[in-house]
Amino acid sequence: MKRTSIYLFIFLVLSSCTRPKTALVIQTDFGLKDGAVNAMKGVAFNIDRELLVYDLTHEIPTFDIWTAGYRLYQAAPFWPAGTVFVSVVDPGVGTNRKSIVMQSASGLFFVTPDDGTITLVSDALGITAVREIDEHLNRRPGSEGSFTFHGRDVYMYTAARLAAGKISFEEVGPLLKGKPVLLDYQKPILTDRAVKGNIPVLDVQYGNIWTNVHDSLFSQLHIQPGEPVNVQILYKDSVVFVGHIPYANTFGDVAEKKPLAYLNSLMNFSVAINMGNFADSFRIGSGKDWSIILKKE
């Protein structure tokens, strides 16, 4: 009976020291044609065979840091606090660019190169702290001679240990000296009875134009469903589209092949063609150099 009590005490002590596990979400620009993503998942599985690993996407356009940042912004707010995201779009792999883990004010963690990937999630969720990964402590054993797959050897290894509760955020490494790399872009603003914002991404499946103008800002133009919106789209400083587009609640509110303005699933202002492709029809792109101006008629 006495021995049983000792074992129970030891179990309770060990249990109290174990950090809770959280989900691990990964995205890359690797695609799924080879074994790179699978190798990363193997690293996580070796850390903890019960770890829950989910894919965000592996179809980020190659080297496209901006799109990687947007996909994190699109998905991360719907995950619970403690979730660890690892994003590997790393054109500077093997160089002196830093490797970081950002903790958002909402309690999420983002493991990524310090190349601007965290720009949009930091603006949307806030930054609590950013730590630089100490690769002497947080690197897959035996990988010291590898310089071209930090996604597997550093980022996934660190992210999996963090998600599995093997290390704390403080054990990732020291606080980042200075500010992380953040990309410049047009933030949504209201000026002179017009709203100006950015076109961060296209709805890639359908060619719809997604902006960063949230309903809370667009609503200040006092445009009601059925009324037209004066839309100007610019690439850098050049106007590439001007039109008067009806604001609608949903695609079926306009005839097929007709344009409409609407709020997308993130409650951001968007433009589309019902049963068509707006981006292809008017040669519209996306990214930090694309902007949009909205006015009431």
Legacy VTK file of the C-alpha trace (Angstrom):
# vtk DataFile Version 3.0
C-alpha trace
ASCII
DATASET POLYDATA
POINTS 297 float
0.000 0.000 0.000
2.871 2.296 0.873
4.645 1.527 -2.435
1.419 2.254 -4.360
1.187 5.651 -2.674
4.765 6.475 -3.687
4.081 5.510 -7.305
0.924 7.619 -7.297
2.848 10.576 -5.896
5.544 10.269 -8.572
2.891 10.018 -11.310
1.120 13.140 -10.066
4.373 15.097 -9.873
5.388 14.080 -13.397
1.922 14.839 -14.721
1.969 18.314 -13.207
5.299 19.029 -14.941
4.075 18.023 -18.379
3.135 20.924 -20.612
-0.099 20.509 -22.542
0.092 19.490 -26.194
-1.337 21.714 -28.872
-2.069 21.374 -32.576
0.676 21.902 -35.147
-0.284 23.489 -38.492
2.180 23.609 -41.386
2.398 25.440 -44.685
5.126 25.544 -47.344
5.792 26.375 -50.972
7.079 22.824 -51.542
4.059 21.321 -53.271
3.350 17.612 -52.817
5.226 16.151 -55.781
8.176 14.955 -53.689
8.857 13.819 -50.130
9.764 17.143 -48.496
6.476 17.688 -46.633
6.365 14.049 -45.592
9.900 14.315 -44.212
8.834 17.288 -42.088
5.913 15.314 -40.716
8.294 12.464 -39.932
10.349 14.830 -37.783
7.215 15.788 -35.851
6.229 12.139 -35.459
9.627 11.357 -33.955
9.133 14.124 -31.410
5.722 12.856 -30.326
3.704 10.116 -32.002
0.458 11.531 -30.611
1.037 15.037 -31.924
-1.793 16.330 -34.119
-0.357 17.759 -37.347
-2.534 19.572 -39.882
-1.833 21.084 -43.301
-2.710 24.682 -44.051
-1.433 24.579 -47.643
1.650 23.506 -49.560
0.673 25.377 -52.719
2.118 28.788 -51.862
3.683 30.135 -55.085
7.420 29.517 -54.920
9.318 32.100 -52.851
6.124 34.147 -52.343
6.529 35.433 -48.792
3.565 37.790 -49.121
1.075 35.029 -49.984
2.459 32.856 -47.185
1.739 35.676 -44.772
-1.787 36.099 -46.098
-2.640 32.412 -45.716
-1.593 32.580 -42.076
-3.786 35.660 -41.630
-6.689 33.858 -43.320
-6.539 30.702 -41.195
-4.894 31.463 -37.856
-7.739 33.388 -36.139
-9.936 30.285 -36.274
-7.498 28.123 -34.256
-7.398 27.954 -30.442
-4.743 29.621 -28.331
-1.569 27.578 -28.088
-1.683 26.331 -31.684
1.740 26.320 -33.341
2.035 27.330 -37.003
5.175 26.575 -38.973
5.505 28.382 -42.292
8.404 27.591 -44.607
8.746 29.916 -47.571
12.445 30.519 -47.314
14.303 31.915 -50.347
17.102 32.961 -47.978
17.716 29.461 -46.595
21.316 29.010 -45.487
22.055 32.749 -45.394
22.321 34.978 -42.338
18.550 35.617 -42.225
17.205 34.856 -38.758
14.814 32.094 -37.682
12.095 33.193 -35.291
9.043 32.208 -33.275
6.418 34.901 -32.781
3.830 34.707 -30.010
0.678 36.636 -30.883
-1.451 38.497 -28.376
-4.109 35.849 -29.016
-1.766 33.101 -27.791
-0.752 31.549 -31.124
2.825 30.739 -32.155
4.375 31.237 -35.601
7.646 29.493 -36.488
9.171 30.942 -39.649
12.129 32.701 -41.232
12.394 36.366 -40.295
11.554 37.466 -43.832
8.243 39.295 -43.442
5.975 36.240 -43.277
4.500 37.412 -39.957
3.506 40.858 -41.310
-0.257 40.356 -41.617
-0.795 38.145 -38.562
1.169 40.577 -36.423
-1.042 43.452 -37.629
-4.234 41.442 -37.133
-3.443 39.586 -33.897
-0.758 41.685 -32.238
2.700 40.635 -31.084
3.431 39.603 -27.498
7.062 38.603 -28.113
9.430 37.349 -30.812
12.288 34.960 -30.043
15.185 33.957 -32.244
15.601 30.194 -32.523
18.772 29.003 -30.807
19.933 26.390 -33.318
22.469 24.970 -30.858
19.527 23.784 -28.742
16.699 23.554 -31.266
17.949 21.697 -34.291
17.336 18.110 -35.371
20.219 15.977 -34.066
22.630 14.985 -36.827
21.562 17.784 -39.196
24.356 20.224 -38.381
25.964 19.751 -41.792
22.746 20.464 -43.708
22.209 24.047 -44.893
19.333 23.811 -47.400
16.409 22.272 -45.490
15.924 24.331 -42.354
12.185 23.717 -42.740
12.796 20.140 -41.698
15.852 20.473 -39.473
15.123 23.713 -37.580
11.566 24.968 -38.050
9.653 21.692 -37.890
11.887 20.354 -35.131
11.365 23.478 -33.025
7.651 23.745 -33.801
6.991 20.094 -32.970
8.846 20.335 -29.653
6.893 23.483 -28.792
3.540 21.941 -29.763
4.332 18.705 -27.905
5.211 20.576 -24.724
8.847 19.442 -24.839
10.039 23.046 -24.656
8.474 26.300 -23.536
8.375 29.466 -25.596
11.208 30.825 -23.449
13.337 27.795 -24.344
13.098 28.547 -28.067
15.907 31.065 -27.716
16.602 34.677 -26.729
14.263 37.553 -27.431
14.854 38.946 -30.910
17.125 41.977 -30.887
15.388 44.794 -32.697
12.179 44.457 -34.689
11.210 41.552 -36.946
11.108 42.086 -40.702
7.706 43.482 -41.705
6.578 44.166 -45.265
5.193 47.554 -46.313
1.695 47.635 -47.809
-1.402 49.831 -48.075
-3.306 49.567 -44.796
-7.054 50.294 -45.030
-7.895 53.952 -44.416
-10.845 56.339 -44.802
-9.964 59.700 -46.342
-12.078 62.377 -48.020
-15.203 60.195 -48.267
-13.242 57.362 -49.879
-11.764 54.126 -48.592
-8.353 52.991 -49.748
-6.954 49.527 -49.150
-4.773 46.732 -50.440
-5.514 43.718 -52.657
-3.480 41.157 -50.706
-4.621 38.058 -52.568
-6.959 36.712 -55.229
-9.528 34.038 -54.587
-7.358 31.702 -56.613
-10.077 29.222 -57.539
-12.485 31.792 -58.959
-10.502 34.953 -59.717
-12.366 37.137 -57.230
-10.591 40.242 -55.923
-10.108 40.153 -52.161
-9.152 43.320 -50.276
-8.145 44.154 -46.723
-11.034 46.622 -46.324
-13.150 45.216 -43.514
-16.896 45.741 -43.310
-16.395 47.989 -40.277
-14.588 50.462 -42.543
-16.545 49.918 -45.767
-19.818 50.505 -43.896
-18.717 54.096 -43.253
-19.391 54.808 -46.929
-23.086 54.059 -46.228
-23.586 52.019 -49.395
-26.606 49.731 -49.285
-27.120 46.451 -51.182
-28.223 47.250 -54.708
-26.376 50.567 -54.819
-23.249 51.004 -56.979
-19.701 51.340 -55.672
-17.180 53.463 -57.536
-14.155 51.135 -57.740
-10.647 52.074 -58.822
-7.843 49.507 -58.853
-4.211 50.581 -59.019
-0.904 48.827 -59.555
1.666 50.981 -57.783
0.579 54.453 -58.961
-1.114 53.434 -62.217
-4.904 53.055 -62.487
-5.693 49.762 -64.229
-9.462 49.559 -63.648
-12.329 51.982 -63.057
-15.935 50.858 -62.795
-19.301 51.257 -61.077
-20.136 47.904 -59.516
-23.354 47.030 -57.665
-22.979 46.060 -54.026
-24.756 42.743 -53.358
-25.212 40.291 -50.528
-24.429 37.263 -52.675
-23.525 36.225 -56.215
-27.071 35.283 -57.229
-28.190 38.878 -56.705
-26.756 39.776 -60.127
-27.115 38.107 -63.515
-24.552 35.567 -64.692
-21.366 37.102 -66.137
-22.115 40.417 -64.418
-19.781 42.009 -61.816
-20.667 42.541 -58.190
-19.134 43.861 -54.992
-19.649 41.814 -51.833
-18.182 40.889 -48.431
-16.121 37.708 -48.486
-15.883 35.037 -45.783
-13.522 37.233 -43.745
-16.020 40.118 -43.960
-13.673 42.042 -46.247
-14.780 43.970 -49.336
-14.373 41.953 -52.524
-15.199 42.142 -56.217
-16.220 39.287 -58.502
-18.048 38.289 -61.653
-20.953 35.921 -61.097
-19.940 32.658 -62.822
-16.850 34.391 -64.214
-13.280 35.420 -63.399
-12.788 39.103 -62.565
-8.991 38.938 -62.267
-8.544 37.338 -65.686
-11.138 39.550 -67.352
-9.437 42.779 -66.274
-5.863 41.559 -65.723
-5.854 42.294 -62.023
-3.149 40.921 -59.738
-2.491 40.972 -56.013
0.248 41.687 -53.524
1.656 44.622 -51.613
1.829 46.804 -54.780
-1.880 46.475 -55.633
-4.403 48.879 -54.082
-8.082 49.764 -54.377
-10.094 52.952 -53.846
-13.814 52.813 -53.038
-16.284 55.687 -53.203
-20.016 56.139 -52.999
-21.676 57.370 -56.210
LINES 1 298
297 0 1 2 3 4 5 6 7 8 9 10 11 12 13 14 15 16 17 18 19 20 21 22 23 24 25 26 27 28 29 30 31 32 33 34 35 36 37 38 39 40 41 42 43 44 45 46 47 48 49 50 51 52 53 54 55 56 57 58 59 60 61 62 63 64 65 66 67 68 69 70 71 72 73 74 75 76 77 78 79 80 81 82 83 84 85 86 87 88 89 90 91 92 93 94 95 96 97 98 99 100 101 102 103 104 105 106 107 108 109 110 111 112 113 114 115 116 117 118 119 120 121 122 123 124 125 126 127 128 129 130 131 132 133 134 135 136 137 138 139 140 141 142 143 144 145 146 147 148 149 150 151 152 153 154 155 156 157 158 159 160 161 162 163 164 165 166 167 168 169 170 171 172 173 174 175 176 177 178 179 180 181 182 183 184 185 186 187 188 189 190 191 192 193 194 195 196 197 198 199 200 201 202 203 204 205 206 207 208 209 210 211 212 213 214 215 216 217 218 219 220 221 222 223 224 225 226 227 228 229 230 231 232 233 234 235 236 237 238 239 240 241 242 243 244 245 246 247 248 249 250 251 252 253 254 255 256 257 258 259 260 261 262 263 264 265 266 267 268 269 270 271 272 273 274 275 276 277 278 279 280 281 282 283 284 285 286 287 288 289 290 291 292 293 294 295 296
